[in-house]
Amino acid sequence: MKNIAMTIAALTLATASFSTLAATEVQSAPAGQQSIGVVGASTTGSLSGLQSELNAKATQAGASSYRIIGASGNNQLYGTAEMYK
C-alpha cells in the first residue's frame, strides 16, 4: 500500500514539475529576456496543433517563453517561433 502511495506522489510531483517548466507563449518580446534562437514546426492538424508543436520544441530547447512569428499553409501548416530565456 505504501508503494502505491509513493508512486502516486512521485507521478504527481513529476507532472507538476513538467507543467511549470513549459515555455509560455507571449505576444511581444519579453522585457529582461534575450532571444535564444528560432524554432520551426509543421503539422497536418489545426493551428492549435501547430501552436502545441512550437511550444513543445521551445520547451525542449530550454526557452522560458516563445513568440510565434509566422504560420502558413493549407493542408500542411508550417510555423516559426522566436524563443526567449
Phi, psi and omega in degrees: 000321178296323180297320179295316180297319179294321179296315179297318179297318180295318178295321179296315179295320179296318179294316180295320180295318181296319182293332179280343180268352182293143178291149180255133177283135178235162181263341177215168181300125182288139178294137177084001178243150180250149175293133179246006177139187182233144178231147178234156179208162175217155180203157174264002183271217184264177176297323178293328175293320177295318177299318178296320178297316179294321177299314181298317180292321178294318178297316180298327180280356178090015179285145174268338175207164179211156180229123179287123184250354177189144175208137179202171176129167176247278177278330177246120180265139178236141179215156179227141178223141173269135183255149181229151175213000000 
